[in-house]
């Protein structure tokens, strides 16, 4: 599958308030850092005078999905939106 591993029985359906991306993740938390826009703002080369950037949890849990068949359905629908219907990644 595109977002989670094959055979995943439960996952969260998240949406980022900042960039609007929707994605699946196996963690079950109310909010989490967005894997798309939080990676752009993190600078791992911090000097002695630089401040550590604040980790923002912009992705919010919309729905907890249970059942292997339901997880596969959501994964397929979201991946079609990202790939534009190109099944070449399978």
C-alpha positions as CSV (number, residue, x, y, z in Angstrom):
1,X,0.0,0.0,0.0
2,X,1.0,3.6,-0.4
3,X,0.7,5.1,3.2
4,X,0.8,2.1,5.5
5,X,2.1,-1.4,5.2
6,X,0.1,-4.3,3.8
7,X,-2.0,-6.0,6.4
8,X,-2.4,-2.9,8.7
9,X,-5.6,-3.5,10.7
10,X,-6.0,0.0,12.2
11,X,-4.7,3.5,11.4
12,X,-5.5,7.2,11.7
13,X,-6.8,9.4,8.9
14,X,-5.1,12.8,9.4
15,X,-5.4,16.2,7.8
16,X,-2.8,19.0,8.2
17,X,-4.4,22.4,9.1
18,X,-1.4,24.2,7.6
19,X,-0.9,22.6,4.1
20,X,-4.1,20.7,3.8
21,X,-2.5,17.3,3.0
22,X,-4.4,14.2,4.1
23,X,-2.6,11.0,5.0
24,X,-2.8,7.8,7.0
25,X,-0.5,6.9,9.9
26,X,-0.5,3.9,12.3
27,X,-0.1,6.2,15.4
28,X,-3.2,6.9,17.3
29,X,-2.8,10.5,18.6
30,X,-5.1,13.5,18.4
31,X,-2.5,15.7,16.8
32,X,1.0,15.1,15.3
33,X,3.6,16.9,13.2
34,X,2.7,16.9,9.5
35,X,5.2,14.7,7.6
36,X,4.9,17.1,4.6
37,X,5.2,20.7,5.9
38,X,7.1,20.1,9.2
39,X,10.1,18.5,7.3
40,X,10.4,21.7,5.3
41,X,10.8,23.9,8.4
42,X,13.1,21.7,10.4
43,X,16.8,22.7,10.0
44,X,19.0,20.0,11.5
45,X,22.1,22.2,11.3
46,X,21.7,24.4,14.3
47,X,24.5,26.7,15.4
48,X,25.4,27.6,19.0
49,X,23.5,30.9,18.7
50,X,20.4,29.5,16.9
51,X,17.2,28.6,18.7
52,X,15.7,25.2,18.4
53,X,12.7,25.4,16.1
54,X,9.3,24.6,17.7
55,X,7.8,21.4,16.6
56,X,4.2,22.2,15.5
57,X,1.6,19.5,15.5
58,X,-0.6,20.7,12.7
59,X,-2.0,17.4,11.6
60,X,-5.3,16.5,13.3
61,X,-6.9,13.1,13.5
62,X,-10.1,13.1,11.5
63,X,-11.1,9.5,11.9
64,X,-9.7,6.2,13.3
65,X,-10.1,3.5,10.7
66,X,-10.3,-0.1,11.9
67,X,-10.4,-3.3,9.8
68,X,-7.9,-4.4,7.2
69,X,-10.3,-4.0,4.4
70,X,-11.3,-0.4,5.4
71,X,-7.6,0.6,5.8
72,X,-6.9,-0.7,2.3
73,X,-9.8,1.2,0.9
74,X,-8.8,4.5,2.4
75,X,-5.1,3.9,1.4
76,X,-6.2,3.2,-2.2
77,X,-8.4,6.3,-2.4
78,X,-5.8,8.6,-1.0
79,X,-3.1,7.2,-3.2
80,X,-5.2,7.8,-6.3
81,X,-5.6,11.4,-5.3
82,X,-1.8,11.8,-5.0
83,X,-0.7,9.7,-8.0
84,X,-3.5,10.9,-10.3
85,X,-4.6,7.3,-11.0
86,X,-1.1,6.1,-12.0
87,X,-0.7,2.5,-10.7
88,X,3.0,2.5,-11.6
89,X,4.0,2.7,-8.0
90,X,2.4,-0.6,-7.2
